[in-house]
Amino acid sequence: MSVRSEILALPAFVTVLRLLHDHMVSVIEDLAHMGFPLPPNHVDRFYDPNATIAAAIDLILAPFDYIRDSHASWLELVVVHSVATASANKITRDPELSRRYGEAYTAPPQDLREPIAITALARTLRMSYSTVRREVESAVAAGKLVRAGHGVLASDAYLISDVIVQAGERATAHCAHVLRRLGPGGFRFDNPTHCYLDGKPAFLTFD
């Protein structure tokens, strides 16, 4: 897959890539704060932001290879995993909880996860309410999501299923591999904040 050079030069596309870059830097900064072992710096290299952008795209696309066969469509995959990610915001922001439930086989209990309303999900994903509701209802019928309060959660059965646990283990190993590739690109693992292009992006909310 490739993108034509004239597309890459469009101002809107450049803005997206810069934002993607800074989100990747933010992820690495958060990993450093949580004590995740990071690769060493290559102090003799100039920093190449394009290497970080390529790494971010790699990590975004990888889950489609891990779990696409377990979903009816890529759209269902996006909706289900957006719910799973958004409902775990409280855990993600808490260093102790993120370490406790950071492994693929340690799915957090439902009482620590926050139900996500379909309206909030549609607004954040910038998709129509009817489209998101259709995908949610399909995922509920398939047992991947469950209704809770005024929203939905990923089901416990789905989170602890073999396909998700194995995908999580593959994703962790792949992430470590991608991070190692950033070293030759001059990434400052000792202080990721030096690598931001426009600053740390705001944390995404599903309100």
C-alpha positions in Angstrom: 0.0 0.0 0.0 1.3 3.5 -0.8 0.1 7.1 -0.9 0.7 9.4 -3.9 3.2 12.2 -3.3 0.6 14.9 -4.1 -1.6 13.5 -1.4 1.2 13.6 1.1 1.8 17.3 0.3 -1.8 18.3 1.1 -1.9 20.6 4.1 -4.7 18.5 5.8 -2.6 15.3 5.3 0.5 17.0 6.7 -1.5 18.1 9.8 -2.8 14.5 10.3 0.7 13.1 10.1 2.1 15.6 12.6 -0.7 14.8 15.0 -0.1 11.1 14.5 3.6 11.6 15.2 2.9 13.5 18.5 0.4 10.8 19.6 3.1 8.2 19.1 5.5 10.3 21.1 2.8 10.6 23.8 2.4 6.8 24.0 6.2 6.4 24.4 6.3 9.1 27.1 3.5 7.3 29.0 5.3 4.0 28.7 8.4 5.6 30.2 6.3 7.0 33.1 4.9 3.5 33.8 8.4 2.0 33.9 8.1 0.1 30.6 11.7 -0.9 29.5 12.6 1.2 26.5 15.5 0.8 24.1 18.7 2.8 24.5 19.3 6.1 22.7 21.5 6.3 19.6 23.2 9.6 20.7 25.1 9.8 17.4 21.9 10.1 15.3 19.8 13.1 14.3 16.1 12.6 15.1 14.0 11.6 12.1 10.2 12.3 12.7 9.3 10.2 9.6 10.6 7.1 11.4 8.1 7.8 14.3 5.3 8.4 11.8 6.0 5.1 10.1 6.1 3.3 13.5 2.7 4.8 14.4 1.1 3.7 11.2 2.6 0.3 11.7 1.0 0.0 15.2 -2.4 1.3 14.0 -2.6 -1.2 11.1 -1.2 -4.3 13.0 -4.4 -5.2 14.9 -6.3 -5.6 11.6 -4.0 -8.5 10.9 -4.3 -10.0 14.4 -8.1 -10.0 14.8 -9.8 -9.1 11.5 -10.9 -12.7 11.0 -12.9 -12.6 14.3 -15.0 -9.7 13.2 -17.8 -9.5 10.5 -16.2 -6.3 9.1 -13.4 -3.8 9.7 -16.2 -1.4 10.9 -17.3 -3.8 13.7 -13.6 -4.2 14.7 -13.2 -0.4 15.0 -16.5 0.0 17.0 -15.8 -2.9 19.4 -12.2 -2.0 20.2 -13.1 1.7 20.5 -15.6 0.7 23.2 -13.0 -1.5 24.9 -10.3 1.2 24.8 -12.6 4.1 25.9 -14.2 2.2 28.8 -10.7 1.5 30.2 -9.7 5.2 30.3 -9.7 5.2 34.1 -7.4 2.2 34.1 -5.1 3.7 31.4 -4.6 6.9 33.4 -3.8 5.1 36.7 -0.2 3.8 36.8 -1.0 1.1 39.4 -4.1 -0.1 37.6 -2.4 0.0 34.2 0.4 -2.2 35.5 -2.1 -4.6 37.2 -4.2 -5.1 34.1 -1.5 -4.5 31.5 -1.1 -8.1 30.3 -3.1 -9.7 27.6 -4.6 -12.2 30.0 -5.5 -9.8 32.8 -8.8 -8.3 31.6 -10.0 -5.6 34.0 -13.3 -6.4 35.8 -16.5 -4.7 34.6 -16.8 -2.5 37.8 -13.5 -0.7 36.8 -14.7 0.0 33.2 -17.0 2.8 32.3 -19.9 2.1 29.9 -19.7 4.1 26.6 -22.9 5.7 25.2 -23.5 5.1 21.5 -24.0 8.9 21.0 -20.6 9.6 22.5 -19.0 6.8 20.4 -20.5 8.1 17.2 -19.5 11.7 18.0 -15.9 10.8 18.8 -15.5 8.5 15.8 -17.3 11.1 13.6 -19.7 8.5 12.3 -23.4 8.6 12.0 -25.4 7.5 15.0 -27.4 5.0 12.9 -24.2 3.3 11.6 -22.6 3.0 15.1 -25.9 1.8 16.6 -26.2 -0.9 13.9 -22.6 -2.1 14.6 -23.2 -2.1 18.3 -26.4 -4.1 18.1 -24.6 -6.6 15.9 -21.7 -6.9 18.3 -24.1 -7.3 21.3 -25.9 -10.1 19.4 -22.6 -11.8 18.8 -21.6 -11.5 22.4 -18.7 -9.1 21.9 -20.4 -6.2 23.6 -22.9 -6.1 26.5 -25.3 -3.4 27.6 -24.4 -1.7 30.8 -26.1 1.4 32.3 -26.7 3.9 29.6 -24.0 2.4 27.3 -22.1 -0.7 26.3 -18.9 -2.5 27.4 -16.8 -5.2 25.8 -18.0 -8.5 27.2 -15.8 -10.4 29.6 -16.1 -13.5 27.3 -14.7 -11.5 24.4 -11.8 -9.9 26.4 -10.6 -13.3 27.7 -11.2 -15.2 24.5 -8.2 -17.0 23.0 -8.2 -14.8 19.9 -8.0 -11.6 22.0 -5.4 -12.9 24.5 -3.2 -14.1 21.7 -3.7 -10.9 19.8 -2.7 -8.9 22.9 0.5 -11.0 23.3 1.4 -10.5 19.6 0.7 -6.7 19.9 3.0 -6.4 23.0 5.8 -8.2 21.2 5.2 -6.2 18.0 5.2 -2.9 20.0 8.6 -3.7 21.5 9.9 -4.5 18.0 8.6 -1.2 16.6 10.2 0.7 19.5 13.6 -0.8 18.8 13.4 0.3 15.2 13.1 3.9 16.4 16.5 3.9 18.0 18.4 4.3 14.7 16.0 7.1 13.9 17.4 9.1 16.8 14.4 8.9 19.1 15.1 10.3 22.6 14.0 7.4 24.8 15.7 9.1 27.7 13.4 12.1 27.3 10.6 11.6 24.7 9.3 15.2 25.2 12.2 16.5 23.1 10.6 14.7 20.1 7.3 16.5 20.0 6.6 18.5 16.9 3.6 20.5 18.2 3.3 19.3 21.8 1.5 16.5 23.7 -2.0 16.0 22.2 -5.0 16.2 24.5 -6.2 12.8 25.9 -9.2 11.6 23.8 -12.5 11.5 25.7 -15.8 9.8 24.9 -18.1 12.2 26.7 
